[in-house]
Amino acid sequence: MSSSDDFTALLGAWRAGDEHARDRLVGIAYPELRAIARRQLANERGDHTLQPTALVNEAYMRLSRLDRIDWQDRVHFVRMASRVMREILVDHARRHGAGKRDGGERVPITQVDVAAPVGDIDMLALDGALDRLAAIDPARAQLVELRYFGGLTIEETAEALAISPATAKRHWQAARAWLFEALSEPS
């Protein structure tokens, strides 16, 4: 991706209403958006009907409608893109999971450098658990979004949240433990 200053300048221009800047920004960010989409879809079942390009295109359409967002920097953009992709996947799981006993698609939370064996997780259950975590600990929920859905490293996440890498790692471990417990509870 282009330099951080260029990216931030394009975000500012987009915020000011420059649609050309928005389009240039998404063009520059496209490889990272595809990488996020590939990571998120790698966590889905093998016969998932969405492809990375379709997920990126749908995310772009939704992001381009966010005219009044106060874009801050690249990490903020990645966080929003990750959140939008998560919403798309949850919507997809709801549509395709209607009528299935377990509610739909399964996602292994252990994909992101996690040592504990957890197995597959229902995307709808994960979404609900993240919402509950956000209600009691918004910072840790945000950390999970950046790490799990955005694919940021511990160092990038720490920088984005203005905390030390050691603190980010501790919070990541605690959030994973909380999510494991929340997702292990019988419905």
Secondary structure, 3 states (H helix, E strand, C coil): CCCHHHHHHHHHHHHCCCHHHHHHHHHHHHHHHHHHHHHHHHCCCCCCCCCHHHHHHHHHHHHHCCCCCCCCCHHHHHHHHHHHHHHHHHHHHHHHHCCCCCCCCEEEHHHCCCCCCCCEEEHHHHHHHHHHHHHHCHHHHHHHHHHHHCCCCHHHHHHHHCCCHHHHHHHHHHHHHHHHHHHHCCC
